[in-house]
Amino acid sequence: MGREFIDIFDEWIHLYDASVAGEDPEYRDVFEGYDEILNAVTSKVIGTILEFGTGTGNLTAKLIDAGHQVIGIEPNTAMRRLTAERFPSIEVNDGDLIDFETDGITIDSIASSYVFHHLTDEEKGIALKKYAQLLPINGKVVFADTIFITEDAKQAQIDKERARNFHNVADDLEREYYTVLPVLLKLFLEAGFEVTFKQLNDFVWLMDATKK
Ligand SMILES: C[S@@+](CC[C@H](N)C(=O)[O-])C[C@H]1O[C@@H](n2cnc3c(N)ncnc32)[C@H](O)[C@@H]1O
């Protein structure tokens, strides 16, 4: 579920790594500190990892380098092929944040960067409950993604992007399901997680959740 945006990545795949490197002025603030953001996710996970939305494989690379076994889940065919070619030793399966297979492998942590906003808030709640069933006690969900403190703060960011003619980012913020921190806090708690949030740049927060 949440696959309604995956075609966007057929085009973006060619420029994605340039975007995360800051070469697209519109997305520079979104990807500010990208490497440190991926490092922050990597520093919080434990054991065998299920990674959603592997994309070009940049978080995957860090997880593998840190010694983790990784199973990737990626719904976009071109992105999935890219990750699979970059890391022939790992499984990268077709699937999404809610519909996925782990092939019977025990998962200790679920990780992603710049992906969870593809689900509506209702779907985020469904996903987190599914993750709580999959993980052992003390298992982790560690996500980095754009979050806003309030709806007013989100609207202010959209207005700021429009004012500087960054309409691609503004349209993205209006089109996809970027949510607010109190909603996410409630969804994590209802699913049976303890969670902390840490802001990493103007857009992105680290969500570090542990199953109770
Ligand atoms: C912005 S990219 C992030 C890629 C990578 N994680 C990174 O940090 O650079 C989002 C990725 O999530 C994938 N994606 C989109 N919808 C998804 C869904 N519902 N479930 C899982 N992945 C999804 C896209 O195909 C794309 O590869």
PDBQT file of the ligand as one rigid body, heavy atoms in Angstrom, charges set to zero:
ROOT
HETATM    1  C1  LIG A 301      12.831   9.448  -1.565  1.00  0.00    +0.000 C 
HETATM    2  S1  LIG A 301      13.265   7.781  -1.991  1.00  0.00    +0.000 S 
HETATM    3  C2  LIG A 301      14.295   7.318  -0.619  1.00  0.00    +0.000 C 
HETATM    4  C3  LIG A 301      15.355   6.327  -1.013  1.00  0.00    +0.000 C 
HETATM    5  C4  LIG A 301      16.370   5.999   0.085  1.00  0.00    +0.000 C 
HETATM    6  N1  LIG A 301      15.734   5.365   1.217  1.00  0.00    +0.000 N 
HETATM    7  C5  LIG A 301      17.139   7.211   0.520  1.00  0.00    +0.000 C 
HETATM    8  O1  LIG A 301      17.117   7.558   1.694  1.00  0.00    +0.000 OA
HETATM    9  O2  LIG A 301      17.780   7.833  -0.340  1.00  0.00    +0.000 OA
HETATM   10  C6  LIG A 301      11.757   6.911  -1.645  1.00  0.00    +0.000 C 
HETATM   11  C7  LIG A 301      11.809   5.440  -2.037  1.00  0.00    +0.000 C 
HETATM   12  O3  LIG A 301      10.649   4.801  -1.463  1.00  0.00    +0.000 OA
HETATM   13  C8  LIG A 301      10.034   4.005  -2.454  1.00  0.00    +0.000 C 
HETATM   14  N2  LIG A 301       8.593   3.915  -2.124  1.00  0.00    +0.000 N 
HETATM   15  C9  LIG A 301       7.570   4.656  -2.595  1.00  0.00    +0.000 A 
HETATM   16  N3  LIG A 301       6.408   4.258  -2.067  1.00  0.00    +0.000 NA
HETATM   17  C10 LIG A 301       6.711   3.227  -1.223  1.00  0.00    +0.000 A 
HETATM   18  C11 LIG A 301       5.923   2.365  -0.393  1.00  0.00    +0.000 A 
HETATM   19  N4  LIG A 301       4.606   2.499  -0.294  1.00  0.00    +0.000 N 
HETATM   20  N5  LIG A 301       6.556   1.398   0.315  1.00  0.00    +0.000 NA
HETATM   21  C12 LIG A 301       7.902   1.263   0.240  1.00  0.00    +0.000 A 
HETATM   22  N6  LIG A 301       8.703   2.041  -0.529  1.00  0.00    +0.000 NA
HETATM   23  C13 LIG A 301       8.107   3.014  -1.255  1.00  0.00    +0.000 A 
HETATM   24  C14 LIG A 301      10.312   4.709  -3.770  1.00  0.00    +0.000 C 
HETATM   25  O4  LIG A 301      10.193   3.827  -4.872  1.00  0.00    +0.000 OA
HETATM   26  C15 LIG A 301      11.747   5.196  -3.538  1.00  0.00    +0.000 C 
HETATM   27  O5  LIG A 301      12.693   4.235  -3.916  1.00  0.00    +0.000 OA
ENDROOT
TORSDOF 0
